[in-house]
Amino acid sequence: MPQRTSENYIPRHVDQELDELLPQLPAIALEGPKGVGKTATAERRARTVYYLDDPAHRAIAEADPTQVLVGEPPVLIDEWQRVPAVWDAVRRAVDRGAAPGSILLTGSAGPTSPPSHSGAGRIVTLRMRPLSLAERNVVTPTVSLRNLLSGNGEVEGSTDFGLADYVQEIVGTGFPAMRSLTGRARTLQLDGYLQRIIDRDFEEQGQSVRRPEILRSWLAAYAACLGTSTSFEKIRNAATPGQDHKPDRQRTITYREILERLWILDPVPAWLPSHSHLNRLGQAPRHDLADPGLACRILGLDESALLSGEEPNGMPAREGTLLGRLFESLMTLSLRVYAQGLDARLHHLRLQGGRREVDLILERPDRKVLAVEVKLSAEVKDKDVKHLVWLGEELGDNLVAGMVVNTGPRAYRRRDGVLVVPGVLLGG
């Protein structure tokens, strides 16, 4: 089957993972929200492609899933979730001895009818997210997360990338096809992206949306609580302020499940270390979206609104400014992209009651951690690092380093040992 060619391709961190894994593994699935570039990335390696959003190709797969495994490898099956039986066909092909680098799958949603087998041990799944700051090529990074996680805590570099530039990156999104758009063109693209989720993607997931305005309001309430652990009950109440008839609990649970299946919601799990004397750790995930630009569009905020300090009305009490939490979301997205290829897991830490809190915890396979605070500030003060210092006292040698990611002009080490790194200078 012919490939859809991809022009102006932006190299991704996941390219390195694929180059490492394809010669060793028979089947790899790239999964993530629509528009992050999964198909373009997979097409660069495939020699035979089946697009299951094409009715002709889908009909072949529905009639006999094994037919979309035929062709010169690597064979790419794009949007595999439209015919879930394909997953089982791939698993059986692996069981029968498919050679390394035989099959690539891409999917922008979980299937409505899950395959009979999870694919564990047969199909390796890689998550693909919107572009990190480093992948956007706005500034060449000078600080490597790989080095920091390995214990090399030396940092250096300077930049004139300022607050307005970070706001531009937040609003501009990490969706590759939207990177060149500005103003009304980008607004219309984002509106269309969100409308498709409501009008089509929910239907494809087997859930009709009878009152789209309620789903939009719930999404806006969720976006306003980005970077917090606000209860879903408060989010539900905020979605319909002053109204007696609110969406029932089961409906909002369905919203969450489908939006997570579409990889639009991307919550940050709480850190629960297995060997630590830390106690009273909170277990609620921190709310996040696939891309902070989606949150801006859902809330109707542009660059000037964010720089003026405008906040959405009618939402529950939140922690910090919305712009600060959007910057944190941008850095969370970037760190997730960098950490994936390093086998590091990303969490947040919060003691019950919020007495102690660290924005991000990057945990190595050996359970040692890099602790990160994200600050929308060019200057780092002692009060900004107090929780990092506390965590160092609690963990001892299990803390590789404490770091503040900020909007300042240079990377350096403080006298107390905490690293300070401008967000744009941090790479994989």
N, C-alpha and C positions, 0 to 999 in steps of 0.2 A: 504494500500500500504506500502511496506517496506521502512524503512528509510535508507539513506546513513549515516553510522556512521561517527562521526567526532572525530579524535584522537588529543591529545595534545591541547585541547581547551584553549584559552586564555580568561579569564573573562573580560567582557566589562562593561563600565558604563551603556550602554543601557540594560544590564541584570537587573540592579536595577530598571530601569523604567518599564521593562516588568513585573517583579515580583510585582511591585506596581499596575500596571494598568490591568493586565490580570484578576484578580479576580473581577474587576468592569466593564470592557468593553467587549462587545460581539465580536468586530472585530478590529484588529490592523494590520496595514501594515508597514513593515520595508522596507525602500527604501534607495538606495545609489548605488555607482558605483560597477561594478563587482569586486569580489575579496576582499571585505571588511569583509566578514564573516557573511553575513545576514542569509544564509541558515543554517550554523552551529549553530548560536545562536537560530534560530527559531526551529530547529530540537530538541534541548534539552528540549523543552516544548511540542512538538507535539506528539500525539499518532497515528494520521493518516496523511500521507503525499502524496500529488500529485505533481509530478515534471513535469511542463508543458514544459520543454526542452526535455522531453522524448516523442517521437512521439506517443507512445501508450496512455500515459496519456493525451497528448494534443488532440488526436482524441476524447477521451471521453468528454473533456471539450467543444470541438467544436460542438459535436453532441447534448449535453445537459449540459450547465454549472452547473445546479443544482446537477449533479452527483458527482462533485468534492467537494461537501459539505457533502457528506455521509460518515459516519465513526465515530469512537470514538473521541470525542473532547479532546483537541484542534485539529482541522483539519488545516494542513498547506498546502497552495497552493503556490508553489514555482514558481517564474518567471511568475506571473499572467498576466503581460502585453502582453504575447504572445497570450492570448485569452481575449481581453478586456471585452467581455460579462460576464466574471466571476465576475468582479467588481460589475456590476449591480445585478447579482444573489446574491452576498454577501449582498449588500444593502437591497435587498428585504427580505432576511433571517433575517436581523436585524429588519426591520420593522415588521416582523411577530413574533418577540419576542425571537430571539436567545439568549441563556443564556450567561452570562459573561464568557469569556475565551473560546468561541466556535471556533473562526476562526482566523488564522494568515495568512497573505499574505506577500510574499517578491517579490521585483521587482528591477531590475537593469537598468531600462529605463522607461521613460514614454511611453504609448502606442501610436502607429501611428494613431489609430482611438480611440479618447477619449471616455470613457463610457458616457452614456446618462445623468448620474448624477454624480456630483463631489464626492458624499459620505459624504459631510459635515453633521455633526451631527449623522452619522451612523458609519463611519470607521475612526478611529484615525490613523494618519500617524506619524511614528517616523523616523527621519533621522539617518542613520548609516554611519559613516565615517571611514577612516583608523584609525589605533591605535594611540591614543594620547601618549605622552611621559610617562605618569603615567601608562598606560596600557601595556607598553613594559617592565615594571619591571626592568629597568636598575638601578634605584635608588628609594628608598622609599621616597615619598614626605613628607615634614614636614609642608607645608603651604597649607591650605584648601581654595579654592575659595569660598566655601559655607560660611565659617566664614568671609572672607573678604567682601562678598556681604551683609552679615548681620550686618556689622559694627564692627566686632571684628578684629581690625587692627594689632594685635600682630603677629609678624613673627619671626621665628627662624629656625636654621638648618644650616649645612655646608656640603660641598661636594668637592671632588677632581675631579669631572666630568668637563673636560676641553673642549677647542675649538675643538680639533680633535675628541672628543667623540660626540659632537653635529653634526659635519660634517658627521660622520659615520651614525648617526641616520637620517640625511637629505637624504643621498644617499641610505641608506638601506631601505627606505620606511616604511609605516605603514600597508602594506598589509600582513596579517598574514602568508600566505603560502610562502612569500618571505623572511621572517625574518631570516630563517636559511641559506639562500643562500649568497654566496659571489662571487666576481670576475666575471668570464665569465658566470657562471650559472645564476647569478642574472641579468646580462646584457641581456642575451638571453630571460629570462622570461619577462623582461620589454619590450624588443623589440617585443616579441610576443603579449604582452598585447596591445601595441600601434598599431601594425599591424592589430590586430583583430578589433579594433575600426574603422580603415579605410576600411578594406576589407569586414567586415561582419556587424558590428553594424550600420554603416551608411545605408547599404542595407536594414537591418531589419527595419530601421526607414523610409524607402521609398525614400531614396536619394542615387543614384549611384554616385560614385566618379570616374569621368573619368580621372582626372589627380591627382593621389594620391600625387605626389611630391608637388603640390601647397598646398594641405591641410597640409602636413607635414611642409612646410615652414611657413604657417600661424600659426600652433601650436608652432613652434620654436619662431616666433616673439612674440606671446602671452606670452610664457614662459619667454622670455627675459625681458618682461615688468611686470613680477610678482611684486606685491606690489606697483604698481603705478596706476594712473588713466589716463594713456596715451590714447589718442583718438583711436578709432578703425580705423579711416582713416590712422593714422600714422602706426598702426600695419599692415594694409593692404599694405601700401607702403613698409614697411620693409620686408614683406614676399617675395617680388620679386624685390630686389634692382637692378637697372640698366636695368630692362626689360620694354619694351613698353607695352606688353600685360599683364596686371595685372588681378587678379580675379575681376569680377564685384562686385559692392556693395551688390547686392542681394545674390550672392553666399556666400560672407563672413557672411552675416546675417544668412543664412541657416546653415553655419558651427557653428556659435555661438549657435543657437537655438538647434541644435541636440546635441552638446557637453554639453550643459546645461541639456538637457533631459536625457543624459547618466550620468549626475552628474560628468563629468570630469572637466568642468569649475565650479568653486565654488566662484564667486565674493563676496566681502564684501560690503554690502550696506552702503551708506552714512547715517550718523546720522542726523536726522531732528527732533529735540525736538519740542513737541507741545506747551510747556509752557516755554519759555525762551526769554530773550532779546538778545540772540546771533543773529547776523544778517550776511548776506552775506555768508551763509554756502554753500559750494559746494555740488552738488547732484550726481556727477558721482560715480559709484561703483569703488572699488579698485580691480584690477585683481588678481585672485588666482586660483590655480588648486586644485583638490581633494587631492593631495599629492605632497610635494615638490620634492620627488624622481622622479616623472614623469617629472618634469621640467628639472632636471639634465640629465635624459636619453634623452629627446627630444633635448637638447642642446649639448649632447655628452660630458658631464663633469663628471669626477669622483672625488674621494676624494682629490687626489693629485692636480688636476687642480683647485679645489675650494680653497685649502689651499695656493696655489701659487698666488691666486688673478686673475686667468684667467677669462676673460670676453668674451661673444659671440660677434662676429664682425658683422657689417652691420646693427645693430639694432638702433632704435631711442634713443635719449638722455633719460637717466633714473635717478632715484633718489637713491643715495647711491650705495654701491657695490652689486653685485649679491649675494654674500654669505650672506651679511647682510639681503637682502630681502628674501632669502631662509630660514634663521633662523626665520625671522618674519613669514613666511608662516608656518613653523613647529609649532610655538607657537600659531598662529591663529587656526590651526587645533586642537591643544590640548585644547585651551580655548573654542572652539566651542563644543567639546565633553563634557567638564566639565559643561559648561553653560546650555546645553540642558535640563538636568535633574533638573536644578534649575529655569527653566522658565525665564532665562535671555537671552536677545537678544544681538547679537554682531554686531557692526557697526565700521566705522571709521569716524573721524572728520577732515574736511579740509575746511578752509575758502577759498572763491574764490580768486584765485591768489596765494594760498599756503602760505599766510602770517602767519597763525597759523595752526598747524596740530597736531593731537594726533592719534597714530597708531590704537588703539582699544578702543572702548567704549562698556562696558557691562552694559546694561540697565535692571534694575529690573522691575517687573510688575507695581510698584508704580512710575516709571519713574526716580527714583534715580539711579545714575550711579557710576561705578568703571572705572576710566580712566587708560589706560595702554600704556606705551611706551616700545618698544622692542629694545634693544641695543645689538649689537654684540661686547660686550666689557666686560672685567672683572671689570672695574672701572667706576663708575658713577660720572660725574662732574655736576657742577651747570648748564651748558648750556644744559645738557641732560634732565633736569627737568623743564625748563622754561615754556614750554607749559602746563605742568601739573599744575604748580603754577598759571599760567594765568587762566586756566579753573576753578581752585578752587575759584579764585576771582570772576569769572563770575557766577558760580553756587551756591556758598555758601553751605548751608546744603544739597543741592541736589547732591553734590559730596560725595559719601561714603568714597572714598580714591583715592589717586593717587599712581601708582605703576610703577616701572621700572623692566621689566623682562630682565635679562642679562645672561652672561656666567661666572659670577664671582663665588667665593668660598663660600659665606655665605649670609644668609638673615638677613636684619636689617632695622631699621627705621632711616632715615636721620634727621638732626636737623630741617629741614623745614617740616617734617612730611611725606615726600614721602617715600614709602616703596620700598625696593630693594630686589628682589627675584630671585635667579638663576632659569632658566627655568625648570631644571630637578627636583627642589624641590617643584614645584607648582603642586598640584593635585586638584581633585574635592572636 
